[in-house]
Amino acid sequence: HRRMLNGAVFEVSPAFFNALVHREAHITIGEMIGVMTAFSSFPDVLAHQSVIVFCDNVAAIQAAIKGSSSAIDLCSLAHMLALRLNHLKVRLLSNMFSL
């Protein structure tokens, strides 16, 4: 039985982006926040599941699956996601890689 999710909104304040490592664009961070939003918005639906994440950002998906990154700000988000996934007993898969 599959359940379709309608979507979620996660507001990120400018102060959050000011705390990140300075770079031209924060697309990878934004993509990671998108992945994290699903598990914050629908924990009851996603708990104890294998979840396939569709994302076209290789760095974000690699960090999400590994739970780590060489970029310190992305690494912090990856650690938070890994803790959340562990708590929910979720197996994270992607359209690019799987764990």
Summary of the structure (lengths in Angstrom):
residues: 99
radius of gyration: 13.3
end to end distance: 23.1
largest distance: 44.1
contacts: 250
relative contact order: 0.19
helix: 51%
strand: 9%
